[in-house]
Every structure is written in structure tokens, then in C-alpha cells.
């Protein structure tokens, strides 16, 4: 039987939460300022925040997902 990673469910939930925070931040920024292109020169800070939260969210979700029963 495969070992269960301690706190896997919490880590997975936190990762999904960070992914949601990143997407929500991008969406709220776009609605607030009417600027949806993060690659423009003035949007470096917003780009950094979105990439950080979405990147950590995706990486954590992949690392802490539930493994199939056969492995």
C-alpha cells in the first residue's frame, strides 16, 4: 500500500486556493482598470503576482493530487 503524504488534502486545497486567488486577482484587476493585457510595459507588477499565484497553484495541485489506487 502506498504511503499517504501527511497533510496532502490541506496542501492540495491550499494550492487550488492559490490558483483561484491568481485568477481572481487578474479578473479583478482587469475589471478595475480596464486593462487585460499583462504583457504591456506598465503591468509588470500585476504580471508577477498573477504568475506567482497561478504557478504555485498549478504546481501544488499536480504534486499533491490523489494518486491512482494502483500506484
HELIX and SHEET records of a PDB file:
HELIX    1   1 UNK A    8  UNK A   33  1                                  26    
HELIX    2   2 UNK A   41  UNK A   43  5                                   3    
HELIX    3   3 UNK A   44  UNK A   63  1                                  20    
END                                                                             
